[in-house]
Amino acid sequence: MAPRIPFVDPASATGRSKEILEGPLKGKHFNIFKSMAQSPAVLEMYLGIAGAMGKASLSQKEQEVVQLAIAQAQNCDYCASAHTAIGKGAGLTEAQTIEARRGSIPSDAKLHALATFALAIHNKKGFVSDGDVQAFKAAGYGDAHIAEVVGSYTQMIFTSTFNHVNETPVDFPAAPRI
């Protein structure tokens, strides 16, 4: 299946898209980025969010838990596949990637609280309860982490929505079915 937003071939890209594909995204010519390259502004938006979240106090492993939980909640096969691979690279086991997608990580209480809080944000459209916040903090997280979960959540809503609209073909190993 072809994407709705045609790919920009990195070898023949021009202007700002070429700069981004040959710069920060060099070697990362995934289908999502090749379609985003139709609009340098959208590529820059993605890089802005990703760059900012790269400076977060949540570890990459923790951010991948959020990404996986929300990818599944958003029914985004592209995101679930991409973040299964990325999550394993960040230290999650295959079982933990599946558990994160289910929103329950019984093998790690802190990651479980993280997945639960991310899904509370999603399911309650941000209107989490004091109890949701208290349970998250009781697991060892603080105020900065609350803000960063919102940031990671927003990143996934952006990419999953883009992939839904675009019907982006998956170019990662398929995530296990759950």
C-alpha positions as CSV (number, residue, x, y, z in Angstrom):
1,M,0.0,0.0,0.0
2,A,1.3,3.4,-0.9
3,P,1.1,6.3,1.6
4,R,-1.3,9.1,1.0
5,I,1.5,11.6,1.3
6,P,4.1,10.4,-1.2
7,F,7.6,9.7,0.0
8,V,10.4,12.2,-0.6
9,D,13.4,10.3,-1.9
10,P,16.2,11.4,0.4
11,A,18.6,11.2,-2.5
12,S,16.7,13.8,-4.5
13,A,15.3,15.9,-1.7
14,T,15.8,19.6,-2.0
15,G,15.9,22.6,0.3
16,R,15.2,22.3,4.0
17,S,13.9,18.7,3.7
18,K,17.2,17.7,2.2
19,E,19.1,19.5,5.0
20,I,17.1,17.6,7.6
21,L,17.2,14.2,5.9
22,E,21.0,14.6,5.4
23,G,21.6,16.1,8.8
24,P,19.6,15.1,12.0
25,L,17.8,12.3,10.2
26,K,20.8,10.9,8.3
27,G,20.6,7.1,8.3
28,K,17.0,7.3,9.6
29,H,15.1,7.4,6.4
30,F,12.0,5.7,7.7
31,N,8.7,5.9,5.9
32,I,7.2,8.3,8.4
33,F,10.1,10.8,7.8
34,K,10.0,10.4,4.0
35,S,6.4,11.4,4.0
36,M,6.9,14.2,6.6
37,A,9.6,15.5,4.3
38,Q,6.8,16.9,2.0
39,S,6.7,19.6,4.6
40,P,10.0,20.7,6.2
41,A,7.9,22.4,8.9
42,V,6.4,19.0,10.0
43,L,9.9,17.5,10.0
44,E,11.1,20.3,12.2
45,M,8.1,19.9,14.5
46,Y,9.0,16.2,14.9
47,L,12.6,17.0,15.5
48,G,11.7,19.8,18.0
49,I,9.6,17.4,20.1
50,A,12.1,14.6,19.9
51,G,15.0,16.8,20.6
52,A,13.3,18.4,23.7
53,M,12.3,14.9,25.0
54,G,15.8,13.7,24.5
55,K,16.7,16.1,27.4
56,A,14.0,14.8,29.7
57,S,14.7,13.3,33.1
58,L,12.5,10.3,32.1
59,S,14.9,7.8,30.6
60,Q,14.6,6.6,27.0
61,K,13.4,3.3,28.4
62,E,10.7,5.1,30.4
63,Q,9.7,7.2,27.4
64,E,9.3,4.1,25.3
65,V,6.9,2.7,27.9
66,V,4.7,5.8,27.3
67,Q,5.1,5.5,23.5
68,L,4.2,1.8,23.5
69,A,1.1,2.2,25.7
70,I,-0.2,5.1,23.7
71,A,0.7,3.6,20.3
72,Q,-1.5,0.6,21.3
73,A,-4.3,2.8,22.6
74,Q,-4.2,4.8,19.3
75,N,-4.3,1.5,17.3
76,C,-1.1,2.6,15.4
77,D,0.6,-0.5,14.0
78,Y,3.4,1.7,12.6
79,C,4.1,3.2,16.0
80,A,3.8,-0.1,17.9
81,S,6.3,-1.7,15.5
82,A,8.7,1.2,15.6
83,H,8.6,1.6,19.3
84,T,8.9,-2.1,20.0
85,A,12.2,-2.0,18.1
86,I,13.3,1.3,19.7
87,G,12.1,0.1,23.2
88,K,14.2,-3.1,22.9
89,G,17.2,-0.9,22.0
90,A,16.5,1.2,25.1
91,G,16.6,-1.8,27.4
92,L,13.0,-3.1,27.5
93,T,12.6,-6.9,27.0
94,E,10.2,-8.1,24.3
95,A,7.9,-9.2,27.1
96,Q,8.0,-5.6,28.6
97,T,7.2,-4.1,25.2
98,I,4.1,-6.3,25.0
99,E,3.2,-5.5,28.6
100,A,3.6,-1.8,28.0
101,R,1.3,-2.0,25.0
102,R,-1.2,-3.7,27.3
103,G,-0.7,-0.9,29.9
104,S,0.4,-3.3,32.6
105,I,4.0,-4.2,33.5
106,P,3.8,-6.5,36.5
107,S,7.5,-7.3,36.3
108,D,8.4,-3.6,37.2
109,A,6.2,-1.6,39.6
110,K,7.7,1.8,38.6
111,L,7.2,1.1,34.8
112,H,3.7,-0.2,35.6
113,A,2.8,3.1,37.3
114,L,4.2,5.0,34.3
115,A,2.1,3.0,31.8
116,T,-1.0,3.3,34.0
117,F,-0.5,7.1,34.3
118,A,0.1,7.5,30.5
119,L,-3.1,5.6,29.8
120,A,-5.0,7.7,32.4
121,I,-4.0,10.8,30.5
122,H,-5.2,9.2,27.3
123,N,-8.4,7.7,28.5
124,K,-9.4,10.8,30.5
125,K,-8.3,13.3,27.8
126,G,-5.9,14.8,30.3
127,F,-8.4,15.2,33.1
128,V,-6.6,12.9,35.4
129,S,-7.6,12.6,39.1
130,D,-5.7,13.5,42.1
131,G,-5.5,9.8,42.8
132,D,-3.9,9.2,39.4
133,V,-1.2,11.8,40.2
134,Q,-0.7,10.5,43.7
135,A,-0.3,6.9,42.5
136,F,2.2,8.0,39.9
137,K,4.2,10.0,42.5
138,A,4.0,7.1,45.0
139,A,6.0,5.0,42.5
140,G,8.9,7.4,42.7
141,Y,8.1,10.0,40.1
142,G,8.0,13.8,40.6
143,D,6.4,16.9,39.1
144,A,8.9,17.1,36.2
145,H,8.0,13.5,35.3
146,I,4.3,14.4,35.1
147,A,5.1,17.2,32.6
148,E,7.4,14.9,30.7
149,V,4.8,12.1,30.4
150,V,2.5,14.7,28.9
151,G,5.4,15.6,26.5
152,S,6.0,12.0,25.5
153,Y,2.2,11.4,25.2
154,T,2.0,14.5,22.9
155,Q,4.8,13.1,20.7
156,M,2.9,9.8,20.2
157,I,-0.4,11.5,19.5
158,F,1.4,13.6,16.8
159,T,3.1,10.6,15.1
160,S,0.2,8.2,15.4
161,T,-2.2,10.7,14.0
162,F,0.2,11.5,11.1
163,N,0.5,7.7,10.4
164,H,-3.3,7.2,10.5
165,V,-3.9,10.1,8.1
166,N,-1.0,9.0,5.9
167,E,-1.5,5.2,6.0
168,T,2.2,5.0,6.4
169,P,3.5,1.6,5.4
170,V,5.3,-0.1,8.3
171,D,9.0,-0.4,7.6
172,F,10.0,-1.9,11.0
173,P,9.6,-5.6,12.0
174,A,6.0,-6.0,12.9
175,A,5.2,-5.8,16.6
176,P,3.9,-9.0,18.1
177,R,0.1,-9.2,18.0
178,I,-1.6,-8.8,21.3
